[in-house]
Each structure stands twice: as C-alpha cells, then as structure tokens.
Amino acid sequence: MQNMADLFGKLNEFQQKMNDVKGELAELEVESEAGGGMVKVTANGNREIVSIKLDKDVVDPNDPEMLEDLIVAGVNKALQQAEEASQNKMAEITKGMMPGGIDPSKLGFK
C-alpha cells in the first residue's frame, strides 16, 4: 500500500505543478508580425490573443482583404509561437517527473 500512497503523492505534486505552470503561461507573452511589421499580434502561453496592433498604413478601405489576410497570418504565427513556448515550458517543468515517453500535454494538462 505504501507504493499507492507514493503514487498519489506524486500525482498531487504533479497536479500542483501543472496548476502553477498554467499561471506562468498566462503571464508569458509572444509577439509575431505580418506584412513587414504592419500587423503585430501578441498571444500568451495559454494560446489566447492578448492584442493586435495595426500600422495606420495597412488600413486601406479599398482593400480590406489584404488587412484580413495579414491579421490571419499574424494570429496564426502568434498562436504557433505560443504553442511552442507552452510546450517548452511544460517540458522544462515536468522534466524528471514523468516516466520516459509520457507526454503531459496528452494527459489533458494544456
């Protein structure tokens, strides 16, 4: 029974660390650019868009499709960077806690 108690203790410790990581990821920010910096998108480590900044020169009422495309490109880049930052943070925090080959992101801790 001692092994079960140890296992539950480790699981509780892991869950607490995961909750701490979620808080840290909310504070972590990444910024991406599209259109040569005319569109800047900031996302946090939880893969949420925090802000979008548009250069005044990119806003052309005669070509809204270009602005839409640049925003989509900037958001996609920011979300990709946020995903990478999140995975790196998770790997850093969980290193040594999980048995080899287990990916914590597959356990629902995103």
Buried (B, 14 or more C-beta within 10 A) or exposed (E): EEEEEEEEEEEEEBEEBBEEBBEEBEEBBBBBBBBEEBBBBBBBBBBEBBEBEBEEEBEEEEEEEBBEBBBEBBBEBBBBBBBEBBBEBBEEBBEEEBEEEEEBEEEEBB
